Amino acid sequence: MFYQHTSHDITVRVEVEYVPPEAHRRGADMRHVWAYHISLMNGGNQTVQLKTRHWTIMDARGHVEYVNGPGVVGETPVLKPGETFSYSSGCPLSTASGSMSGYYMFENEDGRPLKVIIPTFSLDLPNARRTLN
């Protein structure tokens, strides 16, 4: 499944996959881990640069964590019209489900800031159903 949103002619596409415990577990660590793959596509007519990221991560208990910082995976990519930048990262949670959302701050070639929404996406175990209590 993928999630997608376009802001200021920049499309954010997210794909999520659960990482099985045997691929990451160390010792008694009982965390669940999801990998997410993001593509940023510049559909506009100006060159833009990603400056910062701002994440809101919520677990199944409602615990919220905020992650803010420069660029993504150590980069602040420049995207010319029609170009795409893709990267992968991961999110550990102590619960079996949660969600992530947020935004990127880009800057266009005139120096104008552009807030680009990251669509909210679910972090769920494969074949799991969420229940509302």
N, C-alpha and C positions, 0 to 999 in steps of 0.2 A: 504494500500500500504506500502511496505517496501523498504528500501534502504540498500545496502550492499557493503562492500569493504574489501579486504584482503591486509594487508601489513605485512611483516616479520612473516608470518604464524599466524597473529592475525586478526580474522574477526570481523568487526564492523557491526552490524545489527541494523537499526533504523526503528522504527514504529512511526508514528505521528498521533495524533488525535486532532481535534478542541474541545475546552472546551466551551460549550454554556455559554453565558453571565450570565444566572441565577445561574450558578454554582460558579461564582467567583466575579461578579460585586459588588462593594461596593460604595454606594453613586453615584456620578456623573462620576466615572471612566469609560471611554468609550474604554478601551483597549480590544483587542482581545487576547485570550490566547490559546496556543497549548501545549499539553502534548506530550513529546517524551519519548519513551521507548527504551533503548539501551542494547544490549547484546554484550559482549566482549568474544570471544571464542579463546582459545589458541590451535591452530592446530599444533604447533611446538613441538620440543622434549626438550625444555629447559623451566624452570620456569621463568616467567617474572613478573614484578611489575609495575603497572601504577603509574607514578610519578606526571604528570601534565596534564592539559587540556588547550586547546587553541581554542576558538570559534570566528568565524566571523558571526555576525548576521546582515542581511540587510533587511530593510523594503521596502515597495512598492515605497517610495519616493527616495530610494537610500541612505538613512541614514545608516551608518555602525557603529556598536558597537563591540568592541573587549572585550572578557571575557577570562582572563587567571588566573590560580590558581592551587594550589596543589590538586591532586586527583579528585574524583567525589563524590558528596553528602557526603562529610566529610570522605571519605575513600580512601586509596591507596591500592587497592586489589592486592593480590599475586595470580597468576594463574599458576598452575602446568599444564603440558601437558594434553590436553583433557578437562580442566576445563573451565567453563563459569561463568562470573559475569554479573548480570543484574541490572539495576537501572532505575528509572524514574525521570524526572524533567520537567520543564516547561519554556515557553518563552512567555512573553507578548509583544505585538506590538501595536502601535497606528494606524496602517494601517491594512487592511483586508487581506493582503498577505505579504509574505517575504520569506526569505530563511536562512538556517544555514549551516555552513560548518566548518571544522577545523581539528584538529589533537590532538592525545594524545602522550605524551612522556612516553614510557615504558623503563624499564631497564632489561636486561637479567641477568642471574645468574653470568656472568663474569663482570658485571658492564657496559656493552656496551649499550649506548642509542639507542632506536628504535623509529623512528617516524612513528606512525600509523595513517593513514588518516581516517578521518570521512567523509563519502560521503556527498556531498551537498544534502540537502533535502528541499522540498518546504513546506511553511506554507501557506496554502490556506483555505478559507472557504469551507465547504462541498458543493459539486455540483457547485462550482464557476469555471469560465473559466478565465484564464489570457488573457489579450489583449495586443498586442504590439502596442505602440504608437510611 
